[in-house]
Amino acid sequence: MTATPTRPAATAPPTAPLTAHPLSLLTAEEVSANREVVDAAGLLGPDTRFVYVGLLEAPKAELLAHAEGDPFRRTVASILVDRASGAATSVVVDVSAGAVESTRAIDALAEGQGPILDEEFEDIEQILLASDDWLAAMAKRGIDPAMVRAVPLSAGNFGDPAEQGRRMCRVLAFLQLDEADLPWAHPIDGVCAYVDLTERAVFAVADNAMMDVPMERGEWNAEPHGSPTRTDLKPIEITQPEGPSFTVTDNLIEWANWQFRFTFDVREGLVLHQLGWKDDAAPGGVRPIVNRASIPEMVVPYGDPAPSRYWINYFDQGEYIFGRYTNSLELGCDCLGEITYVDAVIADEKGEPRTLTNAICLHEEDYGVLWKHTDLFNGMAETRRQRRLVISFFLTIGNYDYGFYWYLYLDGTIELEAKATGIVFTSAYTGPDGFATEMAPGLGAPFHQHLFSARLDMAVDGHTNAVDEVDAVRVPVSDVNPYGNAFRQQHTRLRTELEARRHADNLASRTWLVTNPERTNRLGQPVGYALHPEGQPTLLADPSSVIARRGAFGTHHLWVSAHDDGHRWPAGEIVNQSPGTDGLERYVEQDRDIDGADIVLWHTFGLTHFPRPEDWPVMPVDYTGFTLKPVGFFDRNPALDVPAGTTPHCRGMK
């Protein structure tokens, strides 16, 4: 096993950073230049913090027109939060020119608050210890406040006049018996502190119920449970003696017939750009498929209506900027085989560059049989093996850990897999009629969902695309179908944005087919790629609920919008304490024509988690995602060129 680290390209001095391409990874020099320009413009004070810093990509038309050697600009977007006032400001800096391009004050009442700072969360336990009301709540329970671990969470927006315009969080508590103890095993349920993050004070304590604190320890290893660590698993070694089959140039990856760029955004995570299939006959030698693919938002709505918990709905990206918690991956632990690692540069809360070492993992995997046939008539006995290119990252945010894996296959398939693991968020167990699973004696884990939004800026053989909803349907018994055995595909064109808000239907084997009406294959069929959803539940909260408004993207499996460079965030640009007036519902309200247009697919997918005892004390990975498969994009099986294996029977010999 080997690991090959790569780093973003070096740049020129901070006033005019240069990179190899407009979509190159953000560099440390650019992050430093951004801070210097913001400071020189008088926008930094002693209490100003950078809660988000990211590359602001050039407009799509500009990127598509870019040719090697053309000059280009690089701009960086930041969100600043003033800890003294709570005010947030959006700033755009042209780091190529060393100048502020724009500033905008974020309206806390109309839009919401800037994302939450790590600094703010780090203060929480001391803030609680200074609150007489909090200390009284702990004393009533006979709990030493020094043994309490505070878990601050995003507050949401429930229209309470006492909370309007206030930068705040809500805090739940867990008991930690000693340094080695797992606090999640001991929730102090029934009580919640409301903290003003600007005043750095508790302004309310909701003490609704006295509940027993579960006291069984949550042990990580097997020995306390009578199961010694196994010794019967033999090593698995994955080797590629000639090295990997892909190349990485700056952030351009080429593998088999695939070509694409990737970036890393601290809010959005891993982003794929200009994903296409190499074909010498195509303009530029590449047939485009997806112009930009990312997972720009997720929400974790909880189903416990208890007074101390009804508000729990995390937007891990928009509220917490989750990419800053990306893990530094380790060979043999997170990734196995011939691995290329890529560092990512982000900004710390002072606006200085911070390198996330080994943030992105790139490798190949064998994936079993690609195609196989043994023929009765011509003696054919052929097998080809599938492999896939994997590009991924993993992060830890609070109790949960998430991995995001993009897979590209030799047959033209594209897949996204999200992996959820870590520790379930716990509560006191109130009985079988409640809204939680009993995980250990007296310990509950509330029912919840993990809903992700994929943003897929489609470009199937170009930027004029259309979407059909494709269902499997029965054909009624008739003269045409006298035996009742017939069924066919039913294609329904989605013509406008509001018409394209759709739900999956697994009983109809529903897919959404993206075609290019201006391009056909050799059979005269429009070339296409189909989105295959998993078809798990969308948002289960009532349509009248606050979370259904703030997380409206989760109410449909599919949305389709006409492309707009400014439409990037499915829950809106500002999410923390937002009223829910921005995002996908606003993007599609004009009901624009999407039939033969430059379109973006937004796909909601995810997990509905009714926790199991087997998820405690650490949860085995659960999987969710979606697949894009070619439908008529190729004239025939595109994997006919995959070589046979090295053994005689793989080469078709008997």
Secondary structure, 3 states (H helix, E strand, C coil): CEEEEECCCCCCCCCCCCCCCCCCCCCHHHHHHHHHHHHHCCCCCCCEEEEEEEEECCCHHHHHHCCCCCCCCCEEEEEEEECCCCCEEEEEEECCCCEEEEEEECCCCCCCCCCCCHHHHHCHHHHHHCCHHHHHHHHHCCCCHHHEEEEEEECCCCCCCCCCCCCEEEEEEEECCCCCCCHHHCEEEEEEEEEECCCCEEEEEEECCCCCCCCCCCCCCCHHHCCCCCCCCCCCCCCCCCCCCCEEECCEEEECCEEEEEEEECCCEEEEEEEEEECCCCHHHEEEEEEEEEEEEEEEEECCCCCCCCCCEECCCCCCCHHHHECCCCECCCECCEEEEEEEEEECCCCCEEEEEEEEEEEEEEEEEEEEEECCCCCCEEEEEEEEEEEEEEEEECCEEEEEEEEEECCCCEEEEEEEEECCCCEECCCCCCCEEEEECCEEEECEEEEEEEEEEECCCCCCEEEEEEEEEECCCCCCCCCCCCEEEEEEEECECCCCCECCCHHHCCEEEEEEEEEECCCCCEEEEEEECCCCCCCCCCCCCHHHHHCHHHHCCEEEEECCCCCCCCCCCCCCCCCCCCCHHHHCCCCCECCCECEEEEEEEEEEECCCHHHCCCEEEEEEEEEEEECCCCCCCCCCCCCCCCCHHHHCCC
